[in-house]
Amino acid sequence: MTAVVAIIHAGLAAAWVGGMAYSLFVVQPKLKRYFGPDQEGRETLTAVIASGNRWKVLGLIGAIAVTGVVLLLLDNDHWWIHAIKAALLLGAGGIFWYVSWRHWPQRVFATSAELPALQRRLVVLATTMLGLTGLAFALGILAAQV
């Protein structure tokens, strides 16, 4: 049972980490290169790509949290690793909340002069979120090895 839950948990976490890495290191640079100085076109396509993803990602975060709790109940010998992973997930979830409910509305209503700073801020936020989730993923692998 533990192995099945661990596989589901790791698969969900890999999907989140992989999706963020792909967006940050592949999609966003290609959009920037493709649109060049056309910020309006870039923002329009970025909004289309991001549209409707908020609830999917929240569901993914929730599923990661639930399977993490189940793993903790099945393997409480490594509770401290699970506690650290939970703190990292909360941090990443908090950043996701900020991006979803504060940053994106600011971007939607931003002037063209405000956009570059908001775009840079998103890179910092996304990189931080990727670092937190990547570290949590690595700790999950450590927990399976200990």
Secondary structure, 3 states (H helix, E strand, C coil): CHHHHHHHHHHHHHHHHHHHHHHHHHHHHHHHHHHCCCHHHHHHHHHHHHCCHHHHHHHHHHHHHHHHHHHHHHCHHHHHHHHHHHHHHHHHHHHHHHHHHHHHHHHHCCCCCCHHHHHHHHHHHHHHHHHHHHHHHHHHHHHHHC
